[in-house]
Amino acid sequence: MVHTAHDPSLLSSRSYNGAETIAAFADPANELRALTSGCGVFDLRWRAKFSAGGQDRVRWLNAMVTNAIKDLPANRGNYNFVLNPQGRILGDLYIYNRGEYLLLDTDRSQLETVRNTLKRFIIMDKVELADSNLSAIAVCGPKSESVLSAAGIDVSGMAPLEVRDAAVNESAVTLVRGPENKGAWYEVWAAQEQLLDPKMRNTGAYLGTPLEPIWEKLTSGGAQPVGTDALEQWRILCGIPNYGQDIRERDLPQETEQTQALNFTKGCYIGQEIVERIRSRGQVHRQFAGFEFHHALPQPGKFEENGRLLADLTSVAEIGGRKIGLGYVRRENGAPGTKLTLGGVEATVSKLPFHVA
């Protein structure tokens, strides 16, 4: 998606979740402000999609992931973990029921692991995994619905993780409402036929899809182009863990506090025995939480007290002088308001999401 007000050669780039992305279009602070109080628009090239077809797809995938796929209505999605037999998290993804197939959506950095893990368990099942040629952009912020409406895109009444097929500029697109923890987040998917000149790839520009004119309409209507520097700050403010950074293979599902990924009535799946044992016997010893730092901002890492692990800091950000972070804390120290000292830095455990000033 070309934003014509910027020279692509002057835009800085960064690797983000397995893709080269634009770090910032202008001032990341203004871009973050758009996400929290206005409307920001951004490229989702760091997300990757593939499909599962075949008559056994629902039964098979239901036995692979932590959430209920067999009860998923058409054009609805849910959030899932993929676990190993010891209950450790190998990846996370959203799964959407598209009627004749299931669409799986994950970070590009996880794509190979998630797909290969699932593929290994296709034995006698009539299941076919296929690449997807969908590209996507997204808008986020309290003014997103009105900006989309002004661009001729109707997302009114959409529930979290609902999918809606639509026509924009006489082209077929798919509209998706984000999950509850992302607030007013909407995605526009379209088939990617051809990339522009390779020199333009970092701009997010796509030729032969409806996304380029939609991007132009959105920015003309008040949406602020947003880079991944501001998106990362917004993610931390919202308390959303990122796989590979805040959620790792050694972590257990209940430690992450992402209960929306778990269904305890769906029946057996890989790693289910461990998840159920934790639920029936009591809570885990640590929990995912937010941290507010009073002076300095420590680097991510593990912090001990009296030879025992106290906290594991996984993400940090300084936003307008405010110093915050995400990570894990021992459950007995996890109540919001608890005072801790991490590496000589005073910290307070915070309820998530953080309050946006």
N, C-alpha and C positions, 0 to 999 in steps of 0.2 A: 504494500500500500504506500504510494508515494505521497508524502506531505510536501507540497510544492514550495512552502514557505522556507524550507530548509535545504541547503546544499548537502546531499548525501555524503560527499567527500569530507565534510567538516564534522560529521556526527561520530562520536566515539562509540565503540562497540565493546561488548563483553560476552564471555561465555556464560550462559545461564541455563541450567538444567539440561545440558546436552546440546544446546544450539547457540549459534552466534547471533546476538541480538543487539539492538540499539540501547546503550546504557542510559542516555539522556538526550532529549531533543533540545532542551534549553536548560532551565534551572530546575533540578530535581525537587527543590522545595515547593515550587509552584506546581509541578506535576503531582506531587503528593497531595497538595491542597485540592487539586481537581478531583482526586480519588476520594477524599474525605468530605468535601463540601460542594463539589460541582459535578463534572463528568469528564473522565479521562478515557481515551481510546488507545488501544495498544495491539500489537501483533502477538499472536499466540503460536509462533513458530516453535516454541519450546515444548509444545504439547504434540503428541503423536497418537494416531488412531489406527486400529485394525479391527476387522470384523470376524465374528464366529458364525458360520452358517451350518446347515445340515440338520437333519431331523432330531439328532440327539443333543443339539447345542445347549438347550436349557438345562436338561438333567445333568449333562457333563459339567458345565460351568458352575452350576449350583454346588457341585461337590469339590470345586477347586478354590472357592473364595469364601470370605467370612460373612457376607450378607446374603439375603434371600433373593435369588434370581428367579426361582420358579413362581414367585408371587408378584413379580414386577409387571405392572400394567404396561400396555403398549404406549410408547412415546414418553416413558418415564425412566429415570435413572436412579442409581444409588451408589454410595461410596463403599469401597471394599479394600481389604488387605489380601495379599497372597502370602501364605505362611509355609514354612517348612514343617516337617513332622514334629519338630520340637516346639512348635508354636512361635518361632521367631519370624519377624516380618521380612519378607523378601521383596516386597514392593507394594505400592498402593495404586488404585485406579478407580475411575468411574465407569460403570457399565450401564448402557442404555438399551432398552428393548425397542427395536425398530421394526417389530412385526416379523418379517421373514428372516431377520438376522439380529444378532446382538453386536453392538458397537462398543469397543473397549477404548478408553481414553486415558493416557498416562503421560508422565514426563518423558521427553525424548531420551533422557539419560537412563531411563528404566526400561525402555522399549524392548531391547534385546533380551534382558533377563526375564522380564515378565512373559514375553511371548514364548521364549524357549522353555521356561518352566512349565507353562500350561501345555505346550505342544508335546512334552514328554509323556503326558498322561492321556493322550489320545491313543488308545490301544485298539479296542474293537468298536469304538464309538464312530458314528457317522457324523463327523464334525470336520469342517473345513475352515482354516484360518486364512485370511486374505488381507493384503495391504489395503490401506485406504488412501485415496488421493484428495482427501478433504484438507483444506486450509482454513484458518480461522482468525478472526479478529474479535476483540471484546471491548465492551465499555463497562465502566464501573463508577459509582458515585450516586449521590441522592438525586441528581438531575438526569440520570441516564434514561429513564423512561420517556421523559419529555423531549430529550434530544433525539432519541430514536424515533419517536412519533413524528417530529418535525421532518425527519429524513424519510418518512413514509414507511416506517417499520413498526408494526403493532405488536407490542409485547404485553399489552394489558391483560391482567388476570392470570398470568403464567405463574404456576406454582414452582417452588424450588426443584431443580433437576427435571423440569418438564421440557419436552422437545416439541417444536411446532414447525411444520413445513410451510413455507411462504414463498411468495413471488415479490421480488424487489427489482424495479426497473425491467420488468418482464423476464427476469432471470430467476431460476429456482435456487433458493437458499434454505438453510435450516437454522432456526432460532432456538437457543438453549438458555434457560434461566439457570444461574449458578446455584450452588447449595446455600443453605441458610447461613452458614458462617461466613459467607462472602457478601452478604447484604444485597445491594442493588447491582448485581453483576449479570451481564447478558453477553452471550456469544453469538456470532454469525458465522456459520460454516458454509463453504461453497467448494465445489470441485476445482482442484488446481490442475490446469491443463499444461501450462507452460510458464516457466520463470522468465522474467526479463533478463536483459544482459547480465552476466555474472557479476559485473562491477556494481550492479544495482541491488544485489541480493540482500545486503545488510539494511536496506531501506524498508524491507518487508513488502516490496512491490510485486504484485502478481499480474501477469497479462493473461487474458482469456478467462477471467473469472469476474463475478460481480463485485468482488471485494474492493477493488481499487476505486470505482465510483462511489461505493458506499462509504469508504474511508473519507473521500473528499467531501461528501455530503455531511458526514458527521462533524468533521473539523470546521466546515463552513457554518454549521449550526451551533457551534459553541463547545464542541468536545476538544479537550486539550490532548495532543499527542503525548504519550507517556512512555518513558523508557524503563528498563528493568531495575535501575537504581531506585527509583521511586516505588516501583512495584514491590521490591524487596522490603523497603521500609514499611509500606502499607501491610504487607503480609505479617510482619512482626507485630505491628500495632494490633492487628486482628487476632493475633495468637494462633495463626495457622501453621502447623508444623510442615516442614518440607522434607520429603524422603531423601535420604542420603546425607542430610544435615541434622535435622531434629529427630527424625525417625531412622534408626539404623537396623541392620540385620540382627543385632544382639538384643533389640528391644522387644518386649512382649506387648500385645495389643492393649491390654488394660492399663499399662504404664503410660501410654500416650494420651489417655483421656479422650480418645476419639471413638466414643461409644456408638456414634452413628454408623460405624463400619461393621458393627457386630450384630448378629441375629442369633438368639439362643434357642429358637424353636425350629429352625430349618432342617435339622438333622445333621448327618455326618459330612465333614469336609476335612481336607488336609490340615492338621494342626488343631482340630476341634477339641480333641481330648484335653489338651493343655489349657485351652481357653475356658472350657467348662470346669476343669479342676480348680482354676483360679477363682472362678465365679462361686463355686460351691463351698470352697474351703476358706474364703476370705480374700481380702484385697492384697495387691502387690505391695512391696516395701517402698516404692518410690512413685512419684507422679509427675506428669508434665505440668509446668507452671510458668508464670511470668515473673520477672524480677525488675525492680526499680532500683537504680544505683544512685547514691546520694552525692558522690564526688567524681571519682574516676570511673572509666568504663573498662572493666576487665576483658581480657581476651577469652574466647571460648576455651573450655577445658574442664577438667575435673578438680574439685576442691574437697579437701579432707578436713576433718575436725577430730582430734584425739585418735588419729589413725584410722578413722572410719569415713567412708565417702559421705559427704554432706550434700553436695550438689554437682550436677554435670551441666555446664552452660554450653548451649549449642548454637545460638544466634544472638547477635548483639546489634544495636543501632543507636546512634545519637541523632535525635530529631529535634531541631530547634533548641538545643541545649539540654534536652531531656534525654537521659541515658536509661535504656531499657534492654531487656534480653529475654530469651526463651531457654528453657532447659528442664532438667529433672531435679527434684528435691526429695529428700526422704519424707515419707508421708507424715511422720510425726511433726515435721517442720513445715508442712505444706499449707497451713491455714493462711489465707490472705491477711497481711499485716504483720506476719512473723518477721522479726529482725534477724538477719544473718550477717556474718562477715566472711566474704569469699576472697581469699588471697589478699587480705588486708583492706578490702574495699567493703564499706557498709552497703547492705542491700536489704530491700523489703520484698517479701513474696507478694505478688500481685494477682488478683483475679483476672482471668482472660475473658474477653478481649480487654486491652488497655483502654482507659478513657481517653477519647480524642479531645484535646484541648481546643 
